[in-house]
Amino acid sequence: MAHFAQVNDSNVVQQVIVVSNDDCGGGDFPASEPVGQAFIASLGLTGTWKQTSYNGNFRGRYAGIGMTYDAGLDEFVAPPVPEETE
């Protein structure tokens, strides 16, 4: 199974969906990404979709809601942890 994260205009992950490998051309990342994006668009799902790896094999780590896609690093990064105040 392939996983795709929808990111908003600020590159913050809004949701993550699962797409069959067959609907991604049966290949591996990065070749599978544009095929999967076209499949997602054919379902009527709009927005920007980035493939993410459940095992963290690419793009740093598996994307989660609230994380940010950093285009410069080509990775999903966790939001900063707020500092504790006393």
TORDREN-235702 format. One record per atom (N, C-alpha, C): residue number from 0; x, y, z; residue in three letters. Coordinates in steps of 0.05 Angstrom, whole numbers, plus 5000, padded with zeros to 4 digits. Example, Ala and Ser with C-alpha at 12.3 -4.5 7.8 and 13.67 -1.06 7.14 Angstrom:
BEGIN
FILO   bapa   east   north     up   tiza
FILO      0   5264    4886   5156    Ala
FILO      0   5246    4910   5156    Ala
FILO      0   5264    4934   5156    Ala
FILO      1   5257    4955   5142    Ser
FILO      1   5273    4979   5143    Ser
FILO      1   5258    5001   5157    Ser
//
This chain:
BEGIN
FILO   bapa   east   north     up   tiza
FILO      0   5017    4976   5000    Met
FILO      0   5000    5000   5000    Met
FILO      0   5018    5025   5000    Met
FILO      1   5008    5045   4986    Ala
FILO      1   5022    5071   4986    Ala
FILO      1   5006    5091   5003    Ala
FILO      2   5020    5110   5014    His
FILO      2   5008    5130   5031    His
FILO      2   5014    5157   5020    His
FILO      3   4993    5174   5020    Phe
FILO      3   4996    5202   5010    Phe
FILO      3   4985    5221   5031    Phe
FILO      4   5000    5243   5034    Ala
FILO      4   4992    5264   5053    Ala
FILO      4   4983    5288   5037    Ala
FILO      5   4960    5299   5045    Gln
FILO      5   4950    5323   5033    Gln
FILO      5   4962    5346   5049    Gln
FILO      6   4975    5365   5036    Val
FILO      6   4986    5389   5049    Val
FILO      6   4972    5414   5040    Val
FILO      7   4968    5433   5058    Asn
FILO      7   4955    5458   5051    Asn
FILO      7   4975    5477   5039    Asn
FILO      8   4966    5502   5035    Asp
FILO      8   4983    5522   5022    Asp
FILO      8   5008    5529   5039    Asp
FILO      9   5007    5523   5065    Ser
FILO      9   5029    5527   5083    Ser
FILO      9   5046    5502   5087    Ser
FILO     10   5039    5481   5071    Asn
FILO     10   5053    5455   5072    Asn
FILO     10   5048    5439   5098    Asn
FILO     11   5027    5445   5111    Val
FILO     11   5019    5431   5135    Val
FILO     11   5001    5407   5127    Val
FILO     12   5008    5384   5138    Val
FILO     12   4993    5359   5131    Val
FILO     12   4964    5361   5143    Val
FILO     13   4945    5357   5125    Gln
FILO     13   4917    5359   5133    Gln
FILO     13   4904    5331   5137    Gln
FILO     14   4913    5312   5120    Gln
FILO     14   4904    5284   5123    Gln
FILO     14   4923    5266   5108    Gln
FILO     15   4921    5240   5115    Val
FILO     15   4938    5220   5102    Val
FILO     15   4919    5198   5093    Val
FILO     16   4922    5189   5068    Ile
FILO     16   4905    5168   5057    Ile
FILO     16   4922    5145   5047    Ile
FILO     17   4909    5122   5043    Val
FILO     17   4922    5098   5033    Val
FILO     17   4912    5094   5004    Val
FILO     18   4931    5088   4986    Val
FILO     18   4925    5083   4958    Val
FILO     18   4937    5056   4951    Val
FILO     19   4923    5039   4937    Ser
FILO     19   4933    5013   4928    Ser
FILO     19   4958    5017   4911    Ser
FILO     20   4977    4999   4914    Asn
FILO     20   5001    5000   4897    Asn
FILO     20   4994    4998   4868    Asn
FILO     21   4972    4983   4862    Asp
FILO     21   4963    4981   4834    Asp
FILO     21   4955    5008   4823    Asp
FILO     22   4944    5025   4840    Asp
FILO     22   4936    5052   4831    Asp
FILO     22   4959    5072   4830    Asp
FILO     23   4983    5062   4837    Cys
FILO     23   5007    5079   4836    Cys
FILO     23   5026    5068   4814    Cys
FILO     24   5015    5052   4796    Gly
FILO     24   5031    5041   4774    Gly
FILO     24   5047    5017   4782    Gly
FILO     25   5045    5008   4807    Gly
FILO     25   5059    4984   4816    Gly
FILO     25   5089    4988   4820    Gly
FILO     26   5098    5013   4817    Gly
FILO     26   5127    5018   4819    Gly
FILO     26   5134    5029   4847    Gly
FILO     27   5159    5036   4849    Asp
FILO     27   5170    5047   4874    Asp
FILO     27   5172    5077   4873    Asp
FILO     28   5174    5090   4896    Phe
FILO     28   5179    5119   4898    Phe
FILO     28   5206    5124   4886    Phe
FILO     29   5210    5145   4870    Pro
FILO     29   5193    5167   4865    Pro
FILO     29   5175    5164   4841    Pro
FILO     30   5178    5143   4825    Ala
FILO     30   5162    5140   4801    Ala
FILO     30   5133    5136   4807    Ala
FILO     31   5127    5125   4831    Ser
FILO     31   5099    5120   4838    Ser
FILO     31   5084    5145   4846    Ser
FILO     32   5098    5167   4854    Glu
FILO     32   5084    5190   4864    Glu
FILO     32   5066    5204   4843    Glu
FILO     33   5076    5211   4819    Pro
FILO     33   5058    5224   4800    Pro
FILO     33   5035    5206   4791    Pro
FILO     34   5039    5180   4790    Val
FILO     34   5017    5162   4783    Val
FILO     34   4996    5162   4805    Val
FILO     35   5005    5161   4830    Gly
FILO     35   4987    5162   4853    Gly
FILO     35   4972    5188   4854    Gly
FILO     36   4986    5210   4849    Gln
FILO     36   4973    5237   4849    Gln
FILO     36   4952    5238   4828    Gln
FILO     37   4957    5227   4805    Ala
FILO     37   4936    5227   4783    Ala
FILO     37   4912    5211   4791    Ala
FILO     38   4917    5188   4805    Phe
FILO     38   4895    5171   4814    Phe
FILO     38   4878    5186   4835    Phe
FILO     39   4891    5199   4853    Ile
FILO     39   4877    5215   4874    Ile
FILO     39   4860    5236   4861    Ile
FILO     40   4871    5250   4841    Ala
FILO     40   4856    5271   4827    Ala
FILO     40   4832    5259   4813    Ala
FILO     41   4835    5235   4802    Ser
FILO     41   4813    5222   4788    Ser
FILO     41   4790    5215   4806    Ser
FILO     42   4795    5214   4832    Leu
FILO     42   4774    5209   4852    Leu
FILO     42   4760    5235   4860    Leu
FILO     43   4770    5257   4849    Gly
FILO     43   4758    5283   4856    Gly
FILO     43   4769    5296   4881    Gly
FILO     44   4791    5284   4891    Leu
FILO     44   4804    5296   4915    Leu
FILO     44   4824    5317   4905    Leu
FILO     45   4820    5341   4914    Thr
FILO     45   4836    5364   4905    Thr
FILO     45   4859    5369   4924    Thr
FILO     46   4876    5387   4917    Gly
FILO     46   4898    5396   4934    Gly
FILO     46   4924    5384   4926    Gly
FILO     47   4944    5388   4943    Thr
FILO     47   4971    5379   4938    Thr
FILO     47   4975    5353   4955    Thr
FILO     48   4984    5332   4941    Trp
FILO     48   4988    5306   4954    Trp
FILO     48   5017    5298   4951    Trp
FILO     49   5030    5291   4973    Lys
FILO     49   5058    5282   4973    Lys
FILO     49   5058    5253   4984    Lys
FILO     50   5073    5236   4970    Gln
FILO     50   5075    5209   4979    Gln
FILO     50   5092    5208   5004    Gln
FILO     51   5085    5191   5023    Thr
FILO     51   5099    5188   5048    Thr
FILO     51   5104    5158   5053    Thr
FILO     52   5125    5152   5067    Ser
FILO     52   5132    5124   5072    Ser
FILO     52   5125    5116   5100    Ser
FILO     53   5108    5095   5102    Tyr
FILO     53   5100    5085   5128    Tyr
FILO     53   5124    5075   5144    Tyr
FILO     54   5145    5065   5130    Asn
FILO     54   5169    5055   5143    Asn
FILO     54   5191    5076   5145    Asn
FILO     55   5185    5100   5136    Gly
FILO     55   5206    5122   5137    Gly
FILO     55   5228    5117   5117    Gly
FILO     56   5223    5103   5095    Asn
FILO     56   5244    5097   5075    Asn
FILO     56   5251    5122   5058    Asn
FILO     57   5233    5141   5057    Phe
FILO     57   5238    5166   5043    Phe
FILO     57   5223    5188   5056    Phe
FILO     58   5231    5213   5051    Arg
FILO     58   5219    5237   5062    Arg
FILO     58   5221    5238   5093    Arg
FILO     59   5242    5226   5103    Gly
FILO     59   5249    5230   5131    Gly
FILO     59   5233    5212   5151    Gly
FILO     60   5207    5214   5149    Arg
FILO     60   5189    5199   5167    Arg
FILO     60   5161    5198   5155    Arg
FILO     61   5145    5182   5167    Tyr
FILO     61   5117    5180   5158    Tyr
FILO     61   5102    5206   5166    Tyr
FILO     62   5087    5217   5147    Ala
FILO     62   5073    5242   5152    Ala
FILO     62   5050    5238   5171    Ala
FILO     63   5046    5257   5188    Gly
FILO     63   5023    5257   5206    Gly
FILO     63   5009    5284   5206    Gly
FILO     64   4984    5284   5212    Ile
FILO     64   4969    5309   5213    Ile
FILO     64   4983    5329   5231    Ile
FILO     65   4986    5354   5220    Gly
FILO     65   4999    5375   5235    Gly
FILO     65   5029    5378   5230    Gly
FILO     66   5041    5357   5217    Met
FILO     66   5069    5359   5209    Met
FILO     66   5071    5378   5185    Met
FILO     67   5095    5386   5179    Thr
FILO     67   5100    5404   5156    Thr
FILO     67   5117    5390   5136    Thr
FILO     68   5111    5394   5110    Tyr
FILO     68   5128    5384   5089    Tyr
FILO     68   5148    5406   5082    Tyr
FILO     69   5174    5400   5086    Asp
FILO     69   5195    5419   5080    Asp
FILO     69   5206    5412   5053    Asp
FILO     70   5200    5429   5033    Ala
FILO     70   5207    5424   5005    Ala
FILO     70   5238    5425   5002    Ala
FILO     71   5251    5442   5017    Gly
FILO     71   5280    5443   5015    Gly
FILO     71   5294    5417   5023    Gly
FILO     72   5284    5405   5044    Leu
FILO     72   5295    5380   5054    Leu
FILO     72   5282    5356   5041    Leu
FILO     73   5258    5361   5028    Asp
FILO     73   5242    5339   5017    Asp
FILO     73   5235    5319   5039    Asp
FILO     74   5227    5330   5062    Glu
FILO     74   5220    5313   5085    Glu
FILO     74   5196    5325   5100    Glu
FILO     75   5183    5307   5114    Phe
FILO     75   5162    5315   5133    Phe
FILO     75   5175    5320   5160    Phe
FILO     76   5169    5343   5172    Val
FILO     76   5181    5350   5197    Val
FILO     76   5159    5354   5218    Val
FILO     77   5166    5346   5242    Ala
FILO     77   5146    5349   5264    Ala
FILO     77   5145    5378   5273    Ala
FILO     78   5121    5386   5283    Pro
FILO     78   5119    5414   5293    Pro
FILO     78   5138    5417   5317    Pro
FILO     79   5147    5441   5322    Pro
FILO     79   5164    5445   5346    Pro
FILO     79   5149    5439   5371    Pro
FILO     80   5164    5429   5390    Val
FILO     80   5152    5423   5417    Val
FILO     80   5152    5449   5432    Val
FILO     81   5129    5456   5443    Pro
FILO     81   5129    5481   5459    Pro
FILO     81   5146    5479   5484    Pro
FILO     82   5160    5501   5490    Glu
FILO     82   5176    5501   5514    Glu
FILO     82   5158    5503   5539    Glu
FILO     83   5167    5488   5560    Glu
FILO     83   5152    5489   5585    Glu
FILO     83   5159    5515   5599    Glu
FILO     84   5138    5527   5611    Thr
FILO     84   5143    5551   5627    Thr
FILO     84   5137    5544   5656    Thr
FILO     85   5151    5556   5673    Glu
FILO     85   5147    5550   5702    Glu
FILO     85   5132    5572   5715    Glu
//
